[in-house]
Amino acid sequence: MAAATPKLKLFTNHMCPWAHRAHIALAELRVPFEEEIIDLSKPRTAEYLKINPRGLVPSLAVNDDIITESAIVTSYLADAFPSHLAPASTDLNGPLARARMSFFADTWTSKVNGHVFKITAAQTDAQKATAGKDIVDAVVKELEPLLANAAPFFNGSDKLTLAEALTGSFIVRLFTFPKYGLIPRSVLDELSIKAPNFYRWGEAVSKHPSVTGIFDEAVIAERTKQRFAATK
Ligand SMILES: N[C@@H](CCC(=O)N[C@@H](CS)C(=O)NCC(=O)O)C(=O)O
């Protein structure tokens, strides 16, 4: 007998790119879930700290169990609801395909994401120029080769995969923030020339409805500006 579908509740905040990962997976899986928005502008309540002692979003309640950390939550969703996001680890090529997607997401997080954070936080043109060069160099070296067979999504997929669920929230920021002056447009222009695989993939990812669903770009760009203006 098939196991009953678990009851899911996502503790989230739509401004948070880490929580956004779980939203992308849930949108693709089309599984019903409840959500509770956690106000990150205030100290976490004692009730939420019982759910996640680190006080971070996202957290996912699966019936009475809690899962935290966005990569773990998102991978759990791909495991629990078999779909186009990822082959099962018991499939012939499943473990290898999953290792490739994990490596891709890890590469984004460990090699590129920090530079994107720095460019949005930069206070001077010189800082923006340095971070912009670092983004382009890291994408060209680390990500461009991993996207040679994207079609348009990871590893020849015509649908989003776990690789996009884990990175799409950051990609949509990189591709939309130039409109709001948070990232110089020249960074995207350079990427389109020096990293054409990445640029084509990023354009497709940043327009996908499962990625844009909870992403209110104007509000998020404004909040990001305010956050960094406050640190001036
Ligand atoms: N490593 C965590 C990072 C999550 C995270 O940093 N969430 C931020 C919002 S984007 C948060 O909850 N911040 C609350 C705080 O620092 O008080 C994950 O991947 O889930």
The ligand as an SDF file (V2000), in Angstrom:
LIG
                    3D

 20 19  0  0  0  0  0  0  0  0999 V2000
   21.8700   27.9900    5.9300 N   0  0  0  0  0  0  0  0  0  0  0  0
   20.4910   28.4060    6.0580 C   0  0  0  0  0  0  0  0  0  0  0  0
   20.4220   29.8920    5.8450 C   0  0  0  0  0  0  0  0  0  0  0  0
   19.0010   30.4050    6.0300 C   0  0  0  0  0  0  0  0  0  0  0  0
   18.9930   31.9090    6.3200 C   0  0  0  0  0  0  0  0  0  0  0  0
   20.0660   32.5660    6.4300 O   0  0  0  0  0  0  0  0  0  0  0  0
   17.7990   32.4740    6.4740 N   0  0  0  0  0  0  0  0  0  0  0  0
   17.7240   33.8650    6.8610 C   0  0  0  0  0  0  0  0  0  0  0  0
   16.7600   34.6510    5.9950 C   0  0  0  0  0  0  0  0  0  0  0  0
   17.3280   34.7370    4.3160 S   0  0  0  0  0  0  0  0  0  0  0  0
   17.1500   33.9560    8.2670 C   0  0  0  0  0  0  0  0  0  0  0  0
   16.3030   33.1740    8.6450 O   0  0  0  0  0  0  0  0  0  0  0  0
   17.6350   34.9400    9.0200 N   0  0  0  0  0  0  0  0  0  0  0  0
   17.1160   35.2000   10.3110 C   0  0  0  0  0  0  0  0  0  0  0  0
   18.0930   35.8560   11.2190 C   0  0  0  0  0  0  0  0  0  0  0  0
   19.2860   35.8370   10.9030 O   0  0  0  0  0  0  0  0  0  0  0  0
   17.6760   36.3480   12.2490 O   0  0  0  0  0  0  0  0  0  0  0  0
   19.6410   27.6540    5.0480 C   0  0  0  0  0  0  0  0  0  0  0  0
   20.1790   27.3420    3.9780 O   0  0  0  0  0  0  0  0  0  0  0  0
   18.4840   27.3490    5.3500 O   0  0  0  0  0  0  0  0  0  0  0  0
  1  2  1  0
  2  3  1  0
  2 18  1  0
  3  4  1  0
  4  5  1  0
  5  6  2  0
  5  7  1  0
  7  8  1  0
  8  9  1  0
  8 11  1  0
  9 10  1  0
 11 12  2  0
 11 13  1  0
 13 14  1  0
 14 15  1  0
 15 16  2  0
 15 17  1  0
 18 19  2  0
 18 20  1  0
M  END
$$$$
